[in-house]
């Protein structure tokens, strides 16, 4: 691959199809910046402040661009900050936006639902278009809407989206989530901090990105306490100020590169990765035959020897993240023995394995999960299970990627395989991987952009 291809594609994927010649270990260094799952929510939180906010280590991703556009449609002035990767968000001129403008800028993102609470506080109303995102499961927004109703919002569902209003303002509420949903927890936090009175949220998500959002909101003047057993208490305040905050690193991207290192039998130093937020992943990584060395500025990943089979059960934090299982599944096709991956979070996240089977992997998906065997995570009705028997040589194939993490996994599978693969639909990787092609090039990957 020519160097100018890397430069041209450095910020994002300039084409939708990659021709990848695999069979070569990935070696080198990549750096991860702020987590997509925090940066986009932090940008929304700026709507709550009376003064400008500064967000640092913001990744260059399509999801970030979508949120920036939506903020600007509502009158927020967004500009580059005093250091690379920082944004200044000035919400002092927030105003209502036309439904058509919101719909045009929302694209396939699910972030717009999180605008509801802040906009209801600022404007007394919010308009949310039909929501998109990766098609990996039902991901209903009922948790969000139920919570907003408890705060006093009036929800009107329209053919093209949702209209919300709060003629009497929003008031604190007692909310018990049926599942510790990250999105619903974020919704409650962004709504409760300026709601009148106290809010008690039970069965909350406690992911590191949630805790970072809480820290950011506290900087703005919010009063939030985390209690045992997934309980979060919020005392509403009348006004909040802007923040100056550096995003937590993207542990999903870090885990993806770690999986790529052992899948291709390479060695990758992930700059910016930190141990504490990745403890669960690192334990499974080590059991699978991975080796890592924690440095002050990142973590080095490679194989310790032959890869070994493992049993994985995805779960909410502090369990094994669903976003981690797809890249690691590629590596498990090279493990000596039978691995089992129980997917308990999303019901459609095993579809990416069809391409791996086409490439020569021995994977059997059980669409209703496995009924027997020792379990740590309570079985859910929606779960699937994949049984992976290895090692199996992978060979090049024509692939169409299904979603963000599945798409990354297909690229890594193509880099692991012998021969050439054609991977279509890779532009979706813009949503979660900054400068993806530049990073692949830096690691020695052999590929061309076809379209």
PLY file of the C-alpha trace (Angstrom):
ply
format ascii 1.0
element vertex 451
property float x
property float y
property float z
element edge 450
property int vertex1
property int vertex2
end_header
0.00 0.00 0.00
1.25 3.47 -0.86
1.97 5.92 1.94
-0.28 8.58 0.37
-3.23 6.23 0.79
-2.65 6.29 4.54
-2.45 10.06 4.59
-5.58 10.54 2.49
-7.53 8.17 4.73
-5.92 9.31 7.94
-8.91 11.00 9.50
-11.56 8.55 8.38
-12.36 5.82 5.92
-12.47 7.52 2.53
-13.92 4.44 0.80
-16.41 1.75 1.62
-14.42 -1.28 0.39
-11.01 -2.59 1.44
-8.86 -5.17 -0.33
-6.84 -6.80 2.44
-3.94 -9.20 1.98
-3.63 -11.10 5.23
-1.29 -13.51 6.94
1.08 -10.86 8.34
1.39 -10.04 12.07
0.38 -6.54 13.11
3.26 -4.83 14.90
3.73 -1.31 16.19
1.98 1.36 18.23
-1.46 2.91 18.06
-2.89 5.53 20.38
-6.45 5.69 21.65
-8.12 8.96 22.60
-11.33 9.76 24.42
-14.10 7.18 24.54
-16.87 7.61 21.99
-19.33 6.51 24.66
-18.31 9.41 26.89
-17.43 12.17 24.43
-20.82 12.24 22.71
-22.70 12.28 26.03
-20.42 14.96 27.45
-21.17 17.12 24.42
-24.90 16.76 25.13
-24.27 17.67 28.79
-22.93 21.05 27.69
-26.56 22.02 26.97
-27.17 22.06 30.72
-24.58 24.74 31.48
-25.05 28.49 31.66
-21.48 29.08 30.44
-19.15 27.50 27.88
-17.69 24.03 28.33
-14.34 22.64 27.14
-14.07 18.96 26.26
-10.61 17.47 25.67
-9.33 14.33 23.93
-12.38 14.26 21.69
-11.97 11.56 18.99
-12.59 12.39 15.33
-15.55 10.10 14.67
-18.78 10.30 12.69
-20.85 9.99 15.88
-19.06 13.03 17.30
-19.76 14.92 14.07
-23.46 14.02 14.33
-23.72 15.35 17.89
-21.81 18.51 16.94
-24.26 19.13 14.08
-27.25 18.57 16.34
-25.87 20.98 18.93
-25.26 23.61 16.27
-28.79 23.15 14.89
-30.01 24.08 18.38
-27.86 27.21 18.52
-24.82 25.91 20.40
-21.59 27.48 19.13
-18.96 24.74 18.75
-15.34 25.64 18.01
-11.88 24.13 18.27
-10.17 24.54 21.62
-6.65 25.50 22.68
-5.20 22.02 22.11
-5.58 19.36 19.45
-8.70 17.29 20.01
-10.49 19.82 22.21
-13.85 21.47 21.63
-15.41 24.59 23.12
-19.20 24.37 23.41
-21.11 27.58 24.10
-24.84 26.94 24.84
-25.91 30.49 25.69
-27.98 30.87 22.51
-29.81 27.55 22.61
-33.07 27.63 20.67
-35.67 25.28 19.25
-34.86 23.56 15.96
-37.14 22.42 13.16
-37.93 18.71 13.12
-36.60 18.42 9.55
-33.23 19.89 10.54
-32.88 17.53 13.48
-33.79 14.55 11.32
-31.32 15.57 8.62
-28.42 15.83 11.06
-29.26 12.84 13.26
-28.39 10.26 10.60
-28.25 6.74 12.04
-27.23 7.85 15.53
-29.16 7.00 18.68
-27.65 9.94 20.56
-30.60 12.34 19.89
-32.72 10.64 22.56
-30.27 11.98 25.17
-31.03 15.56 24.11
-34.50 15.23 25.64
-33.81 16.07 29.28
-31.44 19.01 28.64
-33.74 20.48 25.97
-36.80 20.13 28.18
-34.95 22.09 30.87
-33.75 24.76 28.45
-36.70 25.08 26.08
-39.63 23.19 27.60
-39.84 20.93 24.56
-37.82 18.49 22.44
-38.25 16.78 19.07
-36.55 13.46 18.44
-36.49 11.74 15.03
-36.71 8.02 14.40
-33.56 6.48 15.87
-30.92 4.48 14.02
-27.65 2.88 15.11
-26.11 -0.54 14.66
-28.67 -3.27 14.01
-27.48 -5.62 16.74
-30.69 -5.98 18.67
-33.95 -4.42 19.78
-32.36 -1.70 21.95
-35.77 -0.21 22.80
-36.06 3.41 23.89
-38.95 2.59 26.22
-36.59 2.80 29.21
-35.81 6.39 28.21
-39.40 7.42 27.62
-40.68 5.78 30.81
-38.05 7.63 32.81
-38.87 10.97 31.16
-42.57 10.48 31.91
-41.74 9.95 35.59
-39.94 13.30 35.57
-43.17 14.87 34.29
-42.55 14.95 30.55
-45.45 14.52 28.14
-44.48 12.13 25.35
-46.26 12.14 22.00
-45.23 9.51 19.47
-45.50 10.60 15.84
-44.96 8.60 12.63
-41.65 10.40 12.07
-40.43 10.57 15.65
-41.26 11.77 19.15
-42.40 15.14 20.52
-41.84 15.85 24.23
-42.96 18.76 26.37
-42.82 19.73 30.04
-45.33 22.52 30.65
-44.94 22.24 34.44
-41.19 21.67 34.44
-39.41 18.45 35.43
-39.44 17.06 38.96
-37.29 14.46 40.70
-38.51 10.87 40.56
-37.94 7.37 41.89
-36.84 5.21 38.98
-36.01 1.51 38.89
-34.60 0.32 35.60
-35.64 -3.21 34.61
-32.13 -3.64 33.18
-28.99 -1.59 33.95
-29.05 0.13 30.58
-26.18 2.54 29.92
-28.31 4.81 27.73
-31.21 4.95 30.17
-28.83 5.69 33.07
-27.33 8.55 31.07
-30.83 9.82 30.31
-31.73 9.91 34.00
-28.49 11.66 34.95
-28.83 14.33 32.26
-32.44 14.95 33.25
-32.27 14.67 37.05
-29.43 17.13 37.66
-31.72 20.11 36.98
-35.05 18.55 37.93
-36.71 20.01 41.01
-36.22 17.78 44.05
-34.42 14.46 44.49
-34.11 11.52 42.14
-33.28 7.98 43.16
-32.13 5.69 40.36
-31.99 1.97 41.09
-30.39 -0.77 39.00
-28.24 1.85 37.30
-25.40 1.12 34.89
-22.01 1.75 36.51
-19.66 1.59 33.50
-16.48 3.72 33.71
-17.99 6.06 31.12
-21.01 6.56 33.42
-18.72 7.41 36.32
-16.81 9.84 34.11
-20.08 11.50 33.12
-20.99 11.81 36.80
-17.61 13.42 37.49
-18.20 15.88 34.63
-21.67 16.78 35.90
-20.29 17.29 39.39
-17.79 19.77 37.92
-20.80 21.65 36.53
-22.33 21.94 39.99
-24.50 18.80 40.13
-24.98 16.88 43.38
-24.73 13.16 42.64
-23.81 10.29 44.92
-23.24 6.64 44.07
-24.62 4.22 46.64
-24.10 0.44 46.96
-26.07 -2.01 44.79
-26.31 0.16 41.67
-28.15 3.05 43.34
-27.49 6.65 42.26
-28.95 9.63 44.13
-29.26 13.04 42.45
-30.30 16.29 44.11
-31.56 18.68 41.48
-30.08 22.18 41.28
-31.44 25.30 39.58
-28.42 26.13 37.45
-25.22 24.50 36.24
-22.06 26.05 34.83
-19.82 24.83 32.03
-17.09 22.24 32.53
-13.46 21.67 31.55
-13.03 17.93 31.21
-10.71 15.38 29.60
-12.49 12.27 28.29
-11.75 8.86 29.72
-9.84 6.68 27.22
-11.70 4.38 24.83
-11.42 0.94 26.42
-13.44 -0.62 23.59
-10.91 0.44 21.00
-8.03 -0.63 23.25
-9.52 -4.11 23.62
-10.06 -4.30 19.86
-6.37 -3.70 19.15
-5.39 -6.18 21.87
-7.52 -8.82 20.15
-5.96 -7.93 16.80
-2.48 -8.46 18.26
-3.13 -12.06 19.30
-5.34 -12.92 16.32
-2.51 -12.05 13.90
0.26 -13.25 16.27
1.65 -9.73 16.37
2.60 -7.20 19.02
0.75 -3.91 19.54
1.40 -1.15 22.07
-1.85 0.70 22.76
-0.95 4.17 23.94
-3.43 5.73 26.35
-4.86 2.39 27.53
-5.14 1.98 31.29
-5.32 -1.16 33.36
-8.05 -0.42 35.88
-10.87 0.10 33.39
-9.84 -3.08 31.51
-9.39 -5.50 34.43
-12.12 -7.90 33.29
-10.89 -7.94 29.71
-7.27 -8.43 30.76
-8.17 -11.47 32.86
-9.91 -13.17 29.94
-7.15 -12.05 27.56
-4.55 -13.74 29.78
-6.60 -16.95 30.09
-6.85 -17.06 26.29
-3.07 -17.06 25.99
-2.49 -13.34 25.63
0.39 -11.51 27.29
0.34 -7.87 28.34
2.68 -5.43 30.01
1.25 -2.32 31.67
3.23 0.90 31.16
2.56 4.37 32.46
1.50 5.56 29.00
-0.25 2.43 27.71
-0.33 -1.35 27.51
1.67 -3.75 25.29
-0.24 -6.76 23.94
0.96 -10.00 22.27
0.65 -13.78 22.58
2.27 -15.69 25.44
2.34 -18.89 23.36
-0.40 -21.00 21.84
-3.85 -19.50 22.29
-6.14 -21.38 24.67
-9.93 -21.86 24.68
-12.02 -19.83 27.10
-15.66 -19.46 28.13
-16.99 -15.90 27.93
-20.29 -14.53 29.23
-20.99 -10.93 28.25
-22.59 -8.72 30.85
-22.89 -5.14 32.03
-19.93 -3.63 33.89
-18.03 -4.96 35.76
-18.67 -8.00 33.57
-17.17 -8.75 30.17
-18.42 -6.09 27.73
-20.45 -7.15 24.74
-18.28 -4.84 22.59
-15.23 -6.93 23.49
-16.51 -10.34 22.44
-16.59 -9.86 18.66
-12.91 -8.93 18.13
-11.82 -11.57 20.65
-13.92 -14.22 18.88
-11.67 -13.79 15.83
-8.64 -14.60 17.98
-10.44 -17.62 19.47
-10.67 -19.21 16.01
-6.90 -19.71 16.44
-7.12 -21.19 19.96
-6.36 -24.87 20.57
-9.68 -26.30 21.70
-13.33 -25.33 22.10
-14.34 -21.88 23.28
-17.86 -20.76 24.14
-19.14 -17.20 23.96
-22.47 -16.51 25.68
-23.92 -13.21 24.41
-26.42 -12.00 27.02
-26.73 -8.29 26.16
-27.87 -8.13 22.50
-29.88 -10.76 20.68
-28.42 -10.21 17.20
-24.72 -9.84 17.86
-23.61 -13.23 16.53
-24.47 -12.52 12.89
-20.87 -11.47 12.21
-19.73 -15.10 12.65
-21.25 -16.08 9.28
-18.35 -14.36 7.54
-15.82 -16.10 9.79
-17.31 -19.49 8.89
-17.08 -18.52 5.23
-13.38 -17.87 5.83
-12.88 -21.33 7.34
-13.68 -20.92 11.03
-15.47 -23.70 12.92
-18.23 -21.77 14.70
-21.67 -23.04 15.59
-24.17 -20.44 16.77
-26.99 -21.50 19.09
-29.66 -18.82 18.52
-31.37 -19.50 21.85
-28.23 -20.00 23.90
-27.04 -23.11 25.70
-29.21 -24.52 28.44
-26.60 -26.44 30.39
-23.14 -25.82 31.78
-21.84 -23.70 34.68
-22.78 -20.04 34.46
-21.82 -16.86 36.30
-24.18 -14.53 34.43
-27.94 -15.20 34.82
-29.37 -16.60 31.62
-31.53 -14.22 29.57
-34.25 -15.16 27.11
-32.67 -13.17 24.29
-29.18 -14.63 24.53
-27.21 -16.49 21.90
-24.13 -18.68 22.21
-21.28 -19.39 19.83
-19.13 -22.52 20.08
-15.75 -21.95 18.45
-13.44 -24.91 17.78
-9.87 -24.22 16.75
-7.35 -23.65 15.56
-8.66 -23.27 12.02
-6.70 -21.55 9.23
-8.66 -18.61 7.82
-8.65 -17.88 4.10
-9.55 -14.73 2.21
-13.16 -14.10 1.21
-15.62 -11.43 0.13
-17.29 -9.97 3.23
-19.98 -7.38 3.97
-19.71 -5.98 7.49
-22.87 -5.88 9.66
-22.12 -3.35 12.43
-19.35 -1.39 14.16
-17.61 -4.07 16.27
-18.49 -6.82 13.79
-16.97 -4.72 11.02
-13.73 -4.29 12.94
-13.71 -8.03 13.60
-14.10 -8.78 9.90
-11.14 -6.56 9.07
-9.00 -8.34 11.67
-10.15 -11.73 10.38
-9.08 -10.67 6.89
-5.68 -9.63 8.23
-5.39 -13.00 10.00
-6.38 -14.99 6.91
-4.14 -16.15 4.10
-4.81 -14.64 0.68
-6.85 -11.57 -0.22
-10.19 -10.52 1.21
-12.60 -7.87 -0.02
-14.39 -6.20 2.90
-17.38 -4.00 2.01
-19.31 -1.57 4.22
-16.28 -0.54 6.25
-17.33 3.11 6.41
-19.33 2.20 9.53
-15.98 1.97 11.33
-15.91 5.78 11.23
-18.38 5.64 14.11
-15.95 4.10 16.61
-12.35 4.04 15.35
-10.45 7.27 14.82
-7.91 7.31 11.95
-8.50 3.61 11.43
-6.65 3.23 8.14
-3.69 5.26 9.34
-3.42 2.99 12.37
-3.63 -0.15 10.24
-0.88 1.24 8.01
1.30 2.05 11.02
0.94 -1.59 12.14
2.10 -2.94 8.79
-1.25 -4.06 7.40
-1.30 -4.70 3.63
-4.48 -3.26 2.11
-5.89 -0.96 -0.57
-8.96 1.27 -0.56
-11.18 0.28 -3.51
-14.15 2.59 -3.26
0 1
1 2
2 3
3 4
4 5
5 6
6 7
7 8
8 9
9 10
10 11
11 12
12 13
13 14
14 15
15 16
16 17
17 18
18 19
19 20
20 21
21 22
22 23
23 24
24 25
25 26
26 27
27 28
28 29
29 30
30 31
31 32
32 33
33 34
34 35
35 36
36 37
37 38
38 39
39 40
40 41
41 42
42 43
43 44
44 45
45 46
46 47
47 48
48 49
49 50
50 51
51 52
52 53
53 54
54 55
55 56
56 57
57 58
58 59
59 60
60 61
61 62
62 63
63 64
64 65
65 66
66 67
67 68
68 69
69 70
70 71
71 72
72 73
73 74
74 75
75 76
76 77
77 78
78 79
79 80
80 81
81 82
82 83
83 84
84 85
85 86
86 87
87 88
88 89
89 90
90 91
91 92
92 93
93 94
94 95
95 96
96 97
97 98
98 99
99 100
100 101
101 102
102 103
103 104
104 105
105 106
106 107
107 108
108 109
109 110
110 111
111 112
112 113
113 114
114 115
115 116
116 117
117 118
118 119
119 120
120 121
121 122
122 123
123 124
124 125
125 126
126 127
127 128
128 129
129 130
130 131
131 132
132 133
133 134
134 135
135 136
136 137
137 138
138 139
139 140
140 141
141 142
142 143
143 144
144 145
145 146
146 147
147 148
148 149
149 150
150 151
151 152
152 153
153 154
154 155
155 156
156 157
157 158
158 159
159 160
160 161
161 162
162 163
163 164
164 165
165 166
166 167
167 168
168 169
169 170
170 171
171 172
172 173
173 174
174 175
175 176
176 177
177 178
178 179
179 180
180 181
181 182
182 183
183 184
184 185
185 186
186 187
187 188
188 189
189 190
190 191
191 192
192 193
193 194
194 195
195 196
196 197
197 198
198 199
199 200
200 201
201 202
202 203
203 204
204 205
205 206
206 207
207 208
208 209
209 210
210 211
211 212
212 213
213 214
214 215
215 216
216 217
217 218
218 219
219 220
220 221
221 222
222 223
223 224
224 225
225 226
226 227
227 228
228 229
229 230
230 231
231 232
232 233
233 234
234 235
235 236
236 237
237 238
238 239
239 240
240 241
241 242
242 243
243 244
244 245
245 246
246 247
247 248
248 249
249 250
250 251
251 252
252 253
253 254
254 255
255 256
256 257
257 258
258 259
259 260
260 261
261 262
262 263
263 264
264 265
265 266
266 267
267 268
268 269
269 270
270 271
271 272
272 273
273 274
274 275
275 276
276 277
277 278
278 279
279 280
280 281
281 282
282 283
283 284
284 285
285 286
286 287
287 288
288 289
289 290
290 291
291 292
292 293
293 294
294 295
295 296
296 297
297 298
298 299
299 300
300 301
301 302
302 303
303 304
304 305
305 306
306 307
307 308
308 309
309 310
310 311
311 312
312 313
313 314
314 315
315 316
316 317
317 318
318 319
319 320
320 321
321 322
322 323
323 324
324 325
325 326
326 327
327 328
328 329
329 330
330 331
331 332
332 333
333 334
334 335
335 336
336 337
337 338
338 339
339 340
340 341
341 342
342 343
343 344
344 345
345 346
346 347
347 348
348 349
349 350
350 351
351 352
352 353
353 354
354 355
355 356
356 357
357 358
358 359
359 360
360 361
361 362
362 363
363 364
364 365
365 366
366 367
367 368
368 369
369 370
370 371
371 372
372 373
373 374
374 375
375 376
376 377
377 378
378 379
379 380
380 381
381 382
382 383
383 384
384 385
385 386
386 387
387 388
388 389
389 390
390 391
391 392
392 393
393 394
394 395
395 396
396 397
397 398
398 399
399 400
400 401
401 402
402 403
403 404
404 405
405 406
406 407
407 408
408 409
409 410
410 411
411 412
412 413
413 414
414 415
415 416
416 417
417 418
418 419
419 420
420 421
421 422
422 423
423 424
424 425
425 426
426 427
427 428
428 429
429 430
430 431
431 432
432 433
433 434
434 435
435 436
436 437
437 438
438 439
439 440
440 441
441 442
442 443
443 444
444 445
445 446
446 447
447 448
448 449
449 450
